[in-house]
Amino acid sequence: MKLRLFAAPFADAVAHVARALPARPPVPVLAGILLATGENGLTLSAFDYETCATVTTDAEIADDGRALVSGRLLGDIAKALPKSAEVDLELAGTRLLVAAGSAKFELPLLPLDEYPALPAAPDTVFTAPADAFADAVAQVVVAAGTDDTLPVLTGVLLTLADDGRLTLAATDRYRFAVRETDVRPTGTVPAETTVLVPAKWICDAAKALTGEHPLHAGWHDGQFTLSVPGGRAIGTRLLTGEFPKYRSLFPSAADATMTLTVPVAETIAALKRVALVVDDKRPVRLTHQDGRLLLAAGDDDGASAADHVSCNASGGVAAVEGCDVAIKPSYLIDALQALTEPEARLHLTHPHKPVLALGWTGDGVEPDYEHLLMPIRLGSTSTAAS
């Protein structure tokens, strides 16, 4: 192996694949980045049996070859090189020589024969604008679970309809976030039109691939991959298990006993103030009264707080007036922060039944994002949607 390339794209390429390096590799070779030359330039890869990242960057290839070196060390070196410098990489026996200007490094090679074969990238199933897809993912991952003992709840469910409508859903049993968006299916539609992707992975991967370009998504045989033009791709293994049936839990706007329309920014600020007096296991109580949404937390035996924001109410006000709906404050804040509209509509049916939060622009356009919150029974700590 002998090649030359510029330092800036080299550093970007190393940083991209380093996302797949495990923090605690079970075997030493998984801490490595694989460099391989080919017709399109230099391809860098990292793989830990679960996540795989690859990128191809332009390079002047003098001799083909493959090398496996410490990913952490290669990343530190690439970041330290002058961005405008030309970098020479050369395989010399059991060392990889890296030279840029007056700086020279020798990296010991890791055993290539012990490195696992990279998974084959599946064909593209749909394309979407990268920025829009990342925004949609960010809206739903706030509701994903983090308990690894319930792995099915740590994922985002993607469902692709025949008309190109993609639905993303996530839950931790106490809240559900659902977002619909339009994508462009390709001719390669697999048998599985519903897949469960690790939530943290898809959030990080979508964010890493943002930009004004199309994003390609594909899955097959348990492997899911996101890629963008320019040779960058990130893949992972799909989760298995039955995702909770959630549609029957979502009330329609017509089911609401009361609908409260509140300003998003002001409500978030008031919630954060009121929540200062309680830990996150104790709820904030929401009450409509005299054209205001009252927010209260705490009790007479300890610290307490109250605040209010203006709101417009519609529906059967008499059925809810004076009744507390108690919600975990961080969950309601997450739901409101995920909205892109300046106002939110909270659809209430009963103090012990789910609260549906939707964005509201006032123009009657149906929102494409829904966030369902399970209330907390006063005197209890949680209510799950199981």
C-alpha positions as CSV (number, residue, x, y, z in Angstrom):
1,M,0.0,0.0,0.0
2,K,1.3,3.4,-1.0
3,L,-0.9,6.5,-1.5
4,R,-1.3,10.2,-1.1
5,L,-4.3,12.3,-0.1
6,F,-5.1,15.7,1.5
7,A,-5.2,15.9,5.3
8,A,-8.7,17.6,5.7
9,P,-10.7,14.8,3.9
10,F,-8.5,12.2,5.5
11,A,-9.3,13.6,9.0
12,D,-13.0,13.7,8.1
13,A,-12.9,10.1,6.9
14,V,-11.2,8.8,10.0
15,A,-13.6,10.8,12.3
16,H,-16.6,9.3,10.4
17,V,-15.6,5.6,10.8
18,A,-14.4,6.2,14.4
19,R,-18.1,6.4,15.4
20,A,-18.3,2.7,15.0
21,L,-15.3,2.0,17.3
22,P,-16.4,0.3,20.5
23,A,-15.5,2.0,23.8
24,R,-14.4,-1.4,25.3
25,P,-13.6,-3.7,22.4
26,P,-14.1,-7.4,23.3
27,V,-11.0,-8.3,21.2
28,P,-8.1,-5.9,20.3
29,V,-8.7,-6.0,16.5
30,L,-12.1,-4.4,16.9
31,A,-10.3,-1.2,18.1
32,G,-8.8,-0.9,14.7
33,I,-9.7,1.0,11.5
34,L,-9.3,-0.9,8.3
35,L,-7.7,1.0,5.4
36,A,-8.1,-0.5,1.9
37,T,-7.3,0.9,-1.6
38,G,-9.6,0.4,-4.5
39,E,-10.8,1.9,-7.8
40,N,-12.6,4.8,-6.1
41,G,-9.7,5.7,-3.8
42,L,-9.1,4.9,-0.1
43,T,-11.8,3.2,1.9
44,L,-11.8,3.3,5.7
45,S,-14.0,1.0,7.8
46,A,-14.7,0.2,11.4
47,F,-16.9,-2.7,12.7
48,D,-17.7,-4.1,16.1
49,Y,-20.2,-6.9,15.0
50,E,-23.1,-4.5,15.7
51,T,-22.3,-1.2,14.0
52,C,-20.3,-0.7,10.8
53,A,-19.1,2.6,9.3
54,T,-17.4,3.0,6.0
55,V,-16.2,6.0,3.9
56,T,-14.4,6.3,0.6
57,T,-12.2,9.3,-0.1
58,D,-10.2,10.4,-3.1
59,A,-6.5,9.4,-3.1
60,E,-3.6,9.0,-5.5
61,I,-2.9,5.3,-5.3
62,A,0.6,4.1,-6.1
63,D,0.3,0.6,-4.7
64,D,-2.8,-1.2,-3.6
65,G,-3.0,-2.8,-0.2
66,R,-4.8,-3.2,3.1
67,A,-3.8,-2.2,6.7
68,L,-5.5,-2.4,10.1
69,V,-4.2,0.1,12.7
70,S,-5.4,1.5,16.0
71,G,-8.4,3.7,15.3
72,R,-7.9,5.9,18.4
73,L,-4.3,6.6,17.5
74,L,-5.0,7.2,13.8
75,G,-7.8,9.6,14.7
76,D,-5.5,11.6,17.0
77,I,-2.9,11.8,14.3
78,A,-5.3,12.8,11.6
79,K,-6.8,15.6,13.7
80,A,-3.3,17.0,14.5
81,L,-2.1,17.3,10.9
82,P,-2.3,20.7,9.1
83,K,-5.6,20.7,7.1
84,S,-3.9,21.9,3.9
85,A,-1.1,19.3,4.1
86,E,-0.7,16.3,1.8
87,V,-0.5,13.0,3.7
88,D,1.5,10.0,2.5
89,L,0.5,6.5,3.7
90,E,2.8,3.6,3.1
91,L,2.8,0.0,4.2
92,A,6.3,-1.0,5.3
93,G,6.5,-4.5,6.7
94,T,4.6,-4.6,10.0
95,R,4.2,-0.8,10.2
96,L,2.1,1.9,8.5
97,L,4.1,5.0,7.8
98,V,2.2,8.3,7.9
99,A,4.0,11.4,6.8
100,A,2.7,15.0,6.3
101,G,5.3,17.8,5.9
102,S,7.9,17.4,8.6
103,A,5.7,15.1,10.7
104,K,6.3,11.4,10.5
105,F,4.6,8.5,12.3
106,E,4.9,4.8,12.4
107,L,1.9,2.8,13.5
108,P,2.1,-0.9,14.3
109,L,-0.3,-3.1,12.3
110,L,-3.1,-5.2,13.9
111,P,-3.6,-8.7,12.6
112,L,-5.8,-8.5,9.5
113,D,-6.6,-12.2,9.5
114,E,-8.3,-11.8,12.9
115,Y,-10.5,-8.9,11.7
116,P,-14.2,-9.9,10.9
117,A,-15.6,-9.7,7.4
118,L,-17.6,-6.5,6.9
119,P,-21.3,-7.0,6.4
120,A,-22.7,-6.5,2.9
121,A,-24.6,-3.2,2.5
122,P,-28.3,-3.8,1.7
123,D,-29.9,-2.2,-1.4
124,T,-31.5,1.1,-1.0
125,V,-35.2,0.9,0.0
126,F,-36.0,4.6,0.1
127,T,-34.4,8.0,-0.2
128,A,-35.2,11.2,1.7
129,P,-33.7,14.6,2.3
130,A,-31.0,14.0,4.9
131,D,-31.8,17.0,7.1
132,A,-35.5,16.3,7.1
133,F,-35.0,12.6,8.0
134,A,-32.7,13.6,10.9
135,D,-35.3,16.1,12.2
136,A,-38.0,13.4,12.1
137,V,-35.7,10.9,13.9
138,A,-34.9,13.5,16.6
139,Q,-38.6,14.1,17.3
140,V,-39.3,10.4,18.1
141,V,-36.2,9.3,19.9
142,V,-37.0,11.4,22.9
143,A,-39.7,8.7,23.8
144,A,-37.4,5.7,23.3
145,G,-36.6,3.6,26.3
146,T,-33.0,3.2,27.6
147,D,-33.4,0.0,29.6
148,D,-31.3,-2.6,27.9
149,T,-33.3,-5.4,29.7
150,L,-36.2,-4.4,27.4
151,P,-34.4,-4.1,24.1
152,V,-37.5,-3.8,21.9
153,L,-38.3,-0.5,23.7
154,T,-34.8,0.9,22.9
155,G,-35.6,1.1,19.2
156,V,-37.4,3.2,16.7
157,L,-40.0,1.4,14.6
158,L,-39.9,2.3,10.9
159,T,-43.0,1.4,8.8
160,L,-42.9,2.1,5.0
161,A,-46.3,2.3,3.3
162,D,-46.8,1.6,-0.4
163,D,-47.5,5.3,-1.1
164,G,-44.1,6.3,0.3
165,R,-45.4,7.4,3.7
166,L,-42.8,6.5,6.4
167,T,-44.0,6.3,10.0
168,L,-41.4,6.5,12.8
169,A,-42.5,5.4,16.4
170,A,-40.8,5.1,19.7
171,T,-41.9,4.4,23.3
172,D,-40.7,3.6,26.8
173,R,-44.2,2.5,27.8
174,Y,-44.9,5.8,29.5
175,R,-45.0,7.9,26.3
176,F,-45.3,7.4,22.6
177,A,-43.9,9.6,19.9
178,V,-45.0,9.1,16.3
179,R,-43.9,11.0,13.2
180,E,-45.0,10.6,9.6
181,T,-43.0,11.9,6.7
182,D,-42.9,11.4,2.9
183,V,-40.0,9.5,1.4
184,R,-39.2,8.1,-2.1
185,P,-39.3,4.3,-2.2
186,T,-37.0,2.6,-4.7
187,G,-37.9,-0.4,-6.8
188,T,-36.2,-2.6,-4.2
189,V,-38.8,-3.0,-1.4
190,P,-37.9,-5.9,0.9
191,A,-40.4,-8.3,2.4
192,E,-40.1,-6.6,5.7
193,T,-41.7,-3.1,5.4
194,T,-41.5,-2.7,9.2
195,V,-38.1,-2.7,10.9
196,L,-36.9,-1.9,14.4
197,V,-33.7,0.2,14.5
198,P,-31.7,1.0,17.7
199,A,-32.8,4.5,18.7
200,K,-29.5,5.9,19.9
201,W,-27.8,4.5,16.8
202,I,-30.3,6.0,14.3
203,C,-30.2,9.3,16.1
204,D,-26.4,9.5,16.0
205,A,-26.2,8.2,12.4
206,A,-28.9,10.5,11.0
207,K,-27.2,13.5,12.7
208,A,-23.8,12.5,11.3
209,L,-25.1,12.3,7.8
210,T,-27.0,15.6,7.7
211,G,-26.6,18.0,4.8
212,E,-28.3,19.3,1.7
213,H,-28.2,15.9,0.0
214,P,-30.3,12.8,-0.3
215,L,-30.0,10.1,2.3
216,H,-30.4,6.4,1.3
217,A,-31.8,3.8,3.7
218,G,-31.8,0.1,3.1
219,W,-32.3,-3.1,5.1
220,H,-32.0,-6.8,4.4
221,D,-31.3,-9.9,6.4
222,G,-31.1,-8.2,9.8
223,Q,-28.8,-5.4,8.6
224,F,-29.8,-1.7,8.3
225,T,-27.7,1.0,6.5
226,L,-27.9,4.7,6.0
227,S,-25.7,6.3,3.4
228,V,-25.2,9.5,1.5
229,P,-23.4,10.6,-1.7
230,G,-19.6,10.8,-1.3
231,G,-19.1,7.3,0.0
232,R,-20.2,7.7,3.6
233,A,-22.3,4.9,5.1
234,I,-23.2,3.7,8.6
235,G,-24.9,0.4,9.4
236,T,-26.2,-1.7,12.3
237,R,-28.0,-4.8,13.2
238,L,-31.8,-4.6,13.5
239,L,-33.5,-5.3,16.8
240,T,-35.9,-8.2,17.1
241,G,-39.1,-8.5,19.1
242,E,-42.6,-7.3,19.0
243,F,-43.1,-3.6,19.2
244,P,-46.1,-2.5,21.3
245,K,-49.3,-1.9,19.4
246,Y,-49.8,1.7,19.9
247,R,-52.5,3.1,17.5
248,S,-55.4,2.1,19.7
249,L,-54.0,4.1,22.6
250,F,-54.0,7.4,20.6
251,P,-57.3,9.3,21.1
252,S,-58.5,11.4,18.3
253,A,-59.1,15.1,18.7
254,A,-62.8,14.3,18.6
255,D,-62.4,12.1,21.7
256,A,-61.1,14.9,23.8
257,T,-63.2,16.2,26.6
258,M,-61.1,19.4,26.6
259,T,-58.5,20.8,24.2
260,L,-56.0,23.3,25.6
261,T,-54.0,25.5,23.3
262,V,-50.8,26.8,24.9
263,P,-47.7,28.7,23.8
264,V,-44.9,26.2,23.6
265,A,-41.9,28.3,24.7
266,E,-43.7,29.9,27.7
267,T,-45.1,26.6,28.9
268,I,-41.6,24.9,28.7
269,A,-40.2,27.8,30.8
270,A,-43.0,27.6,33.4
271,L,-42.6,23.8,33.6
272,K,-38.9,24.1,34.3
273,R,-39.5,26.6,37.0
274,V,-42.2,24.6,38.8
275,A,-40.2,21.3,38.5
276,L,-37.4,22.7,40.5
277,V,-39.1,21.8,43.7
278,V,-39.6,18.1,42.9
279,D,-37.5,15.2,41.7
280,D,-38.4,13.7,38.3
281,K,-40.5,10.9,39.8
282,R,-43.1,13.3,41.1
283,P,-45.5,15.0,38.8
284,V,-46.5,18.5,37.8
285,R,-50.3,19.0,38.1
286,L,-52.0,20.7,35.2
287,T,-55.4,22.4,35.8
288,H,-57.4,24.7,33.5
289,Q,-59.0,27.7,35.3
290,D,-60.2,31.0,34.1
291,G,-58.4,30.9,30.7
292,R,-55.1,29.9,32.2
293,L,-53.2,26.6,32.5
294,L,-52.1,26.3,36.1
295,L,-48.9,24.3,36.8
296,A,-48.3,23.1,40.3
297,A,-45.8,20.8,42.0
298,G,-44.8,19.8,45.5
299,D,-47.0,19.6,48.6
300,D,-47.6,21.1,52.0
301,D,-45.0,18.9,53.7
302,G,-42.1,20.1,51.5
303,A,-41.3,22.7,48.9
304,S,-44.0,23.6,46.4
305,A,-44.3,25.8,43.4
306,A,-46.9,27.2,41.1
307,D,-47.0,29.1,37.8
308,H,-49.4,29.6,34.9
309,V,-49.5,30.3,31.2
310,S,-52.3,31.7,29.1
311,C,-54.4,29.1,27.2
312,N,-57.4,28.8,25.0
313,A,-59.8,26.0,26.0
314,S,-62.4,24.2,23.8
315,G,-64.7,21.3,24.4
316,G,-66.6,20.2,27.5
317,V,-64.8,22.6,29.9
318,A,-67.1,21.7,32.8
319,A,-66.0,18.0,32.7
320,V,-62.4,18.9,33.3
321,E,-62.5,22.3,35.1
322,G,-60.8,21.9,38.5
323,C,-59.6,18.3,37.8
324,D,-55.9,17.7,38.0
325,V,-54.0,15.9,35.2
326,A,-50.6,14.9,36.6
327,I,-47.6,14.3,34.3
328,K,-43.9,13.7,34.8
329,P,-42.4,17.1,34.1
330,S,-39.4,16.0,32.0
331,Y,-41.7,14.0,29.8
332,L,-44.0,16.9,29.1
333,I,-41.0,19.2,28.5
334,D,-39.5,16.6,26.0
335,A,-42.9,16.5,24.2
336,L,-43.2,20.2,23.9
337,Q,-39.5,20.7,22.8
338,A,-40.0,18.1,20.0
339,L,-42.7,20.2,18.5
340,T,-41.8,22.6,15.7
341,E,-44.9,24.8,15.9
342,P,-45.2,27.9,18.2
343,E,-48.3,26.5,19.9
344,A,-49.3,23.1,21.3
345,R,-52.7,21.5,21.7
346,L,-53.2,19.2,24.6
347,H,-56.1,16.9,24.2
348,L,-57.5,15.7,27.5
349,T,-60.1,13.0,28.0
350,H,-59.8,12.0,31.7
351,P,-57.2,12.6,34.5
352,H,-56.2,8.9,34.3
353,K,-56.2,8.6,30.5
354,P,-53.5,9.6,28.0
355,V,-52.8,13.2,27.1
356,L,-52.2,13.8,23.4
357,A,-49.8,16.7,22.5
358,L,-49.8,18.1,19.0
359,G,-48.3,21.1,17.3
360,W,-50.7,23.9,16.3
361,T,-50.2,26.6,13.7
362,G,-53.8,27.9,13.6
363,D,-54.2,27.1,9.9
364,G,-56.0,23.8,10.3
365,V,-53.2,21.7,8.8
366,E,-53.1,18.2,10.3
367,P,-49.8,17.8,12.3
368,D,-47.5,15.0,11.2
369,Y,-46.1,14.5,14.8
370,E,-48.0,13.1,17.8
371,H,-46.8,12.7,21.3
372,L,-48.8,10.6,23.8
373,L,-48.2,11.0,27.5
374,M,-49.4,8.6,30.1
375,P,-50.6,10.5,33.2
376,I,-49.5,9.7,36.8
377,R,-52.2,8.9,39.2
378,L,-51.9,11.2,42.1
379,G,-50.5,9.2,45.0
380,S,-48.7,6.9,42.6
381,T,-45.4,7.2,40.7
382,S,-46.2,6.0,37.2
383,T,-48.8,4.7,34.8
384,A,-47.6,2.5,32.0
385,A,-49.2,2.0,28.6
386,S,-49.0,-1.8,28.9
